[in-house]
């Protein structure tokens, strides 16, 4: 596009301290760390069967999980998983305990994960997310 200069990453900033309760949960993860899952603002709720499957997998993992999920909590939810309707995503990505970001691969989330050096496990759903996934795979960041 003429007269347009791409300035990706302008929203990326150093992490700020987490709210106290969230910090306690993150620190309780110990050496295994934390997995962050967020599918962006376009996804209000996953189909129940998919949410149940995801929760079941998370329940078997040694990591703690912070999952931005709207809707009925899955019945397979493990005690290692905290369901939230909002999270300070940039601050969580910048926390040293964060090991993986499970995301829809939108441009902002991808840039924030790269900025903080967090690997991304992608579930592309819309628009630019499929291309973002390919670019990350090509650069061995995913």
N, C-alpha and C positions, 0 to 999 in steps of 0.2 A: 504494500500500500504506500502510495507517495505521501511524503510529509509526516511519516510516522517513524519514531525511533523506539525500538523495544527496550524497556528498562526493567526487565524481570527481576524479581527479588526485592523490590523496594519495601515490601511489608516485613521482610526478615529483620529481626532484631534480637539482641541477646535476651536470654530467658530472665524473667523476673521470678521472685520467690512465689512458691505455690501457696494457696490457702492452707491453713494449718491442718485440717482434716485430710486433705488430699496429700499433703507432704507426709503425714504419718503413714498413710496407706502405701505410698511409693517407697518410703524408707523401709517398711516392713517386708519388702520383697527380698531383701538381702542380696546375696551374690547372683541370684537368678535374674533380677531386674524386672522391668515392667514392659508390657506390650500395650500400645495405644491403638484403639480402633475407632475410626470415625469415617463415615461415608458422606460427609458434606451436608450441605443444607437442602439439597434437592431430595434426599432420601429421608422421608419422615419415619418410615417403618419398613422393615424387611418382612417378606412373607414369613409366617410362623414357622414353617418347616425348615427354612433356611436359617432363621435365628436359632432354632433348636439345635441344628447341626453345628453351627458355629460355637454356640455355648458349650456343647458337649465336647468339642475338641479343646476349647480353652480350659475346661474343667480338668483335663488330663495333663495339663502343662505345669511345670514347676514355677513359671513366671506368674506374677500378679498381672491382671488385665484391667485396664480402664476402657470402658466401651461406651461411646455415645450412642444410646439406643432409645428410641421413642416407642412407646407401646408396652404391651404386656411383657414383663420379664420372662425369658424362656424357663421352662420347668427343669431343663438340664443345666441350669446355671450353677457353676461351682463356687465354693466359698473363696476362691482366689480372684473372683471377678467383681468389679464395682461397676454398676450401671449408673450412668449419669445422663442428664438431658442437655448438659452443657459442660464444656471443659476448656481450660485455658491451653489450647492446643500448642501454641508457640512455646509457652513456658514448659509444658510437659515434654515437648520434643527437645528442648534445651537441657532437660534434667539428665544428669549423668547416669541415672538408673534406667532410662529408657533405652531399650534394646532394639525394638522393631516398631514400625508404624504400619498398621493394616489400614489401607485407605482406598478411596475410589480413584486416586491418581489425578485429581484436579491440579491445575497449574500451581495455585498458591500452596497447597499442602505439600506438593512435590518439592517446590523451592524451599519451603521451610524445613523439610526433612534433610535436604541436601545441605542447607546452611548449617544445620546442627549435626550433620554427619550420622544421621539415623537411617538404616536400611528401610526400604519400603516394600511391603508385600501388597500387591495391587489387586483390586477388584474393580476394573474399569466398568462404568455404567453408561456414561454419556459423553458427548461432544469431543473435547480434546484429550480425554483420559486414555483412549486407546493409543494415540500417538505418543503421549507422555510415557506410557508403559514401554513402548518400543524403544524410545530414546534412553530410558533408564537401563533397559536390558542391554542395549548396545554398549553402554558405558560401564556395565557390570556394577550397577548401583541398586539392582533389584533382583 
